[in-house]
């Protein structure tokens, strides 16, 4: 049987397992997505950067660091910041009905936000969101094969409806970056930054049914590439990020599919 067909059968099987198990409380442990909005020029951010590192190292969640640029005027321009990262944070602010933004801010599963330095609180909320059916209940997988990255998204449990449509988003992040700040609020500090986001692109639309997408494998061969996270994210008013339904991550060290779903046995 061709490898591609085996891969698709595997993700379909994951979707069926997830759909069946999710109806029985406690049988699944879907991974969450934590998006940390941070800045090298923010004195209160280092604890949150350390928390993000622990989340990455745990392997239990997809943890992404979005460096923003609105603190650059304080004497140190964040070397990892992009205006697009700042725009994503402001878009989340609109989604949450807030008038402003802050750092460090952690967004959990695209659904709510909290202080990014509260590691215990983040882990607790992810567990509670899973129990409240606000976790990741959609099977997503990605595998690098030759000159392609094949992405499979499972079908929505119970059948597709108009409400289940979502964007398929590729979030490209850098490998670990060690930065010493020479000015600003963190002057003299050296911090190791994990999974710093360098680009976000919408690569397609998911309509609630099983779907396949392809990226060129060259996106993982770029010099500044640590990997790519695939998020299936519902949108509000067309361009405002909302709940993340499913996700997976592929790094330069990944050789097998990652479906971001754990089934307790």
N, C-alpha and C positions, 0 to 999 in steps of 0.2 A: 504494500500500500504506500503511495507517495507520502513523503514527510509532511507536505502541506496539508493533505487530507487528514493525516494523523493528528496534526496540531489542531485543526478545526474540530475534529471529534473530541479532542481533549478539552477544549474550552467549552464546547457544548455540554460535555459531561460535568464540568465544573459548574456551569450555570444550573443544570438540573439538580446537582447536589446542593448548591446554595439555595435554590428555590425551595427544595424539600425541607432542608434543615432549618431555614429561617422561619418556618412556621412553628418550630418547636424551640421555645426559649432556652438559651444556654448552649445550644449545640453548635453554634458558629461563632467564630471570632474574626470578623472581617477587619481588615486593617483600615485605619483612618488616614486622612490627609491633614497635615499641619503646615500652614503657610505662615511663616514668621516675617513680619515687616520690621526691619531693623536698620541701623545706621552706624557706621564707624564713628560718627560725630556725636553720638548719643551716649551720655554718661550712664544712663540706666539700662543700656542694651547688653553689655557683656554677660550678665547672668542669663539673659534670654538666649544669647549665642551659645553659651555653655549648655543650656537646656536642649537647644536644637541638636547639638552634637550628640547628646545622650539619646535623643530620639532616633537619630540616624543610626547610631551604633546598636541600638536595640533591635533593629531590623523588623520592628512590629508595625511601624507606620511609614508613610511617605512623608518625609520632612524636607521642606524647601525654604530657602532663605531669600527673601526679596529685599535687596538693599535699595533704600529710597534716597532721593536727592535733596529733600527740603531742609535738611540740617547742614548742608554744605557751607552755608554762610557763616557757620560758627568757627571757622578757622581751619577746618580740615575737610577736603572734598573726598567723600567715600569713593574708593578706587573700584568698587564693585557695583555702584549705584547706576540705575538707568531711569530715564523719565517714564519708560513703559511700566517699570515696577511701581513707581509712584502713582501712575494712572490706575493700575489695578487696585491699589489700596483705596484710592478715592472711589473707585467703582464699587468696592465692597461697602464703603461707608454709605453710599446711596442705597445699596441693597438692605443694609441694616437700619435705614432710616435715620442716620446720624448726620450731623452737620460738619464734622471735622474728623481728623485722623490723629493717631498718636503712635509713638514707638516706646517700648517694643509691643507690637500687637500680634497675637496669634489668631489665625482664622482656622476653625475646626470644621472639616468636611464642607466648607463653603457655607455653613449654616449659622455660625455664631462666632463671637470673638471674645478674647480674654487677654489678660496680661501674659506676654510671651515668656516671662521669667518664672511663671508658676508651673513648674514641671509636674508636681503632684496633682495640681488642679487640672492640667491638660489631660493627663492620663485618666483621671477620674471621670472627666466629662466625656472622653471618648468611650469609656466603658458604659456610661449612662446613655449616651447617644445610641450605642449599639442596642441596648435593651429597649430603648424607645423607638426602634426602627428608623433611626436617623443616621445610621452608619453606612457602610458601603455594602449594598446588597446586590450589586450587579457584577457578574464575572467579566473580567478584562484580562487579556494576556498579550504579551509581546515577545517575539523571538527574532534574533538576528540570523538571517540565512543568506549567505553569499553577499550579494550587493543590495539586499533588501532587509528592511525591518517589517515583519508581518505582524499586524495588530488585529486581534479578534475581540469583538464585544458581544456578549451573550444577549439573549432575548429577555425582555422584562417579564418577570413572573406574573402569570395571570393574563398575559396578552397585551399587545400594544394599544395605547390610546394616544390621543393628541397631546395629553399632558406629559407623556413620557419622552417627548423629544428633547434632545440635548446636544450640545456641541462636544465634539471630540477634540481635546486640546492637548498639544504637545508642549511641555515645559522643559526647556533645555537648561541644564545647570552645569556649572564649572566644577572641576575637581577641587579638593581641599586647597584653600588659599591662606597662607600665613602673612599677616600684615602688621607692620609696626607703625603706629600713628606718631607723627612728629609735631603735631599741633592739635588744637581743639580740646574738647572735654576729656578725651582719652589719651592725651599727650603722654608718650613714653610707654604705652601699653602695647604688647604684642599679642594678637588674638588669631586663633586658627578658625577660619570660617568654612563651614560645611555646606555643600549643595547650594551655592550662591546662584540664583537664577540669572541667566544671561539673555534669554529670549523666550517669548510665549507666542505660539501660533495655533490658530484653529485649523485643523486638517480635515474636518468633515463634520457631517451631521449624523446622529443616531436617531432612528425613528421608533425605537422600542422593539425592533426585531433584530435577529442575529445579523451582524454586519462585519465586514472586513475592510481594513485600510492598509496602505503600504507607504512606508517612508524609505528614502534612500539611506543605505547603511553609512554613507559618507558623513551623516550628521554626527556619528559617534567617532569619526576619525579625525575630526578637527582638533587642532592643538589644545584648545581651551575647553574641550568637552569632557565632562565627567559622566554624563548620561542624559537620559530623557525620561520624564514622567509623563504618562498618558492619563489624562483626567477626562471622564465623561461627566460633563457639568451642565446642568440646566441653566438657562439664562432668563433674566427678567427684563422685560421691555426691550428685548432684542440684543442689548450689549452689556447688561449688568450681570455679573457672575452670581449664581445662586447655588443650590445644593449640588454637591458632588455625589454622584450615584455609584461610581465604581472607578478604580484606578489601578495602575500597575507602574513599575519602574524598570528600566533597562539601563545598565551601566556598562562601561567598557570591560568590566570583569564578568558580566553575565553571559552565560552560554546556553542557558535553558529557559523555557517559558516561565514567566512569573505571573500567576493569576491573582495574586493579592487576596486570596481567600484561604483561610485555615478552617478545616472541619475537625472538630473534636471527635475522637473515637473512644 
